[in-house]
Amino acid sequence: MQINQTHRTVLRALAETVVPSMQRPEDPTGFWSLSGSDLKANLAVEQALTGLPEQQRAGLLALLDGLHTHGFAAASPAEREQLISGVAQLGPEAAAAMHALVNYALTDEVDQRIARRSLEAQIRLHAAAGAQEIVPFAATARRWRAGEDLEAFIAEMQSLPLGVGGHRLFSAHQMSSCRMGTDPATSVANPWGELHDTPGVYIGDASALPTATGVNPMISTMAMAHRTATAIAQTATTAASAVH
Ligand SMILES: Cc1cc2nc3c(=O)[nH]c(=O)nc-3n(C[C@H](O)[C@H](O)[C@H](O)COP(=O)(O)OP(=O)(O)OC[C@H]3O[C@@H](n4cnc5c(N)ncnc54)[C@H](O)[C@@H]3O)c2cc1C
């Protein structure tokens, strides 16, 4: 299956949904007004699709066809978000793609309460720090400007749903789900990434970090993977010389 004009239209709309153009009174460099398609993200994705194996490309193009069938390109930003969240129901490939993503259902009452509390705290912190403007990460939300009623703004933000159609929630820095440590009761792998229960099996990715770094983790992940690989290589060398 080859990329056609319909796929390109949907890709463009997707890029403009993920990175929408934002109109701001002061935008001397035009930074805020640039959308995902202005940055040519859709063209980069198209190029990446072209290089994929046929089966994977066909699955992803079928996703774009599915979004087109549901009127994605002509939909409003809120409707587009709704459609993206419903994408898993388009077919088996779509379901597989969506299930490959880490998904947090914010259905637990305690989680919801904490999310709401942190939302309010973030607004108050920014206002206390002298923010001139507070822009919530919700497609349907208005922004607050210095001098406006902060309590009314907080109440308004709390009336929006958490998730689709409201505050966007996502995470890009998952860590520590198979953490390293010395105690098998509180860790999965030893400090060299080797599983406590299964010697010879190593974990060398971000999941092995003992706890969340609290900052961008990529360099730490790379350093740890290098350290783990070096340890494996040394173990292999020791084992090989023991055999000879
Ligand atoms: C949008 C976004 C922005 C980010 N920005 C930054 C940033 O600016 N700075 C920063 O430091 N960090 C950033 N991160 C985080 C950083 O990318 C990750 O912390 C880091 O890549 C984690 O490395 P990893 O090896 O654990 O996982 P990954 O890089 O996700 O690697 C996992 C690999 O395993 C493969 N895989 C998965 N399942 C299987 C399977 N069953 N069989 C075979 N292979 C499989 C995947 O294809 C993938 O190649 C960002 C992440 C995201 C999503």
The ligand as a Gaussian input file, in Angstrom:
#p B3LYP/6-31G(d) Opt

LIG

0 1
 C        8.215000      12.486000      23.382000
 C        9.425000      12.150000      24.224000
 C       10.371000      13.117000      24.451000
 C       11.497000      12.829000      25.224000
 N       12.421000      13.800000      25.394000
 C       13.522000      13.554000      26.118000
 C       14.535000      14.553000      26.273000
 O       14.451000      15.657000      25.728000
 N       15.614000      14.262000      27.053000
 C       15.747000      13.061000      27.693000
 O       16.747000      12.861000      28.379000
 N       14.809000      12.087000      27.548000
 C       13.713000      12.305000      26.775000
 N       12.755000      11.332000      26.624000
 C       12.915000      10.063000      27.361000
 C       13.896000       9.127000      26.717000
 O       13.602000       9.033000      25.326000
 C       13.724000       7.761000      27.383000
 O       13.898000       7.911000      28.778000
 C       14.738000       6.770000      26.887000
 O       14.649000       6.649000      25.485000
 C       14.447000       5.432000      27.523000
 O       15.325000       4.479000      26.940000
 P       14.936000       2.955000      26.974000
 O       16.066000       2.228000      26.326000
 O       14.572000       2.554000      28.355000
 O       13.596000       2.821000      26.125000
 P       13.346000       3.087000      24.584000
 O       14.239000       4.163000      24.052000
 O       11.855000       3.250000      24.481000
 O       13.810000       1.727000      23.929000
 C       13.044000       0.554000      24.033000
 C       13.334000      -0.249000      22.780000
 O       12.784000      -1.537000      22.939000
 C       12.111000      -1.889000      21.749000
 N       11.110000      -2.867000      22.125000
 C        9.996000      -2.685000      22.862000
 N        9.333000      -3.840000      23.019000
 C       10.066000      -4.775000      22.348000
 C        9.894000      -6.177000      22.160000
 N        8.876000      -6.838000      22.673000
 N       10.840000      -6.811000      21.426000
 C       11.897000      -6.137000      20.910000
 N       12.095000      -4.800000      21.078000
 C       11.178000      -4.146000      21.798000
 C       11.515000      -0.603000      21.234000
 O       11.262000      -0.684000      19.849000
 C       12.652000       0.370000      21.541000
 O       13.592000       0.430000      20.491000
 C       11.647000      11.550000      25.810000
 C       10.698000      10.564000      25.557000
 C        9.600000      10.852000      24.770000
 C        8.603000       9.763000      24.481000

